[in-house]
Amino acid sequence: MSTAEIKVEIFREIDGLDEFYLTKIHKYIKNILEIKNETTEWDKLSLAQKSGLIDAIREADEGHVISNNTVMSKYKKKYSNV
């Protein structure tokens, strides 16, 4: 099916809808178009930031992590008099 045929079919389907469903379709289409035009937070990051995040995820996947409890325990001892 060509793009033109798809557009005609969509128009025919929509043309017969009552106001309630037409409004729902309109909102749905607007949401899709907004999502398509949205830039993600990832897109805003520099190459160095993206590289750092990818490295961190890889290290975590390989098991190179320290639990929050271990870190908190270490620093509670170190700064217990503060």
URZIJO-V953482 format. One line per field, one symbol per residue. phi: phi as a letter, one per 40 degrees, with the letter a starting at -180 (. if undefined). burial: + if it has 16 or more other ideal C-beta (glycine too) atoms within 10 Angstrom, else -. Layout:
phi: ???
burial: ???
This chain:
phi: .cdcccccccdcccdcccddcccccdccccccccccccccddccccccccccccccccccccgcbbcdcccccdccccbccc
burial: ----------------------------------------------------------------------------------
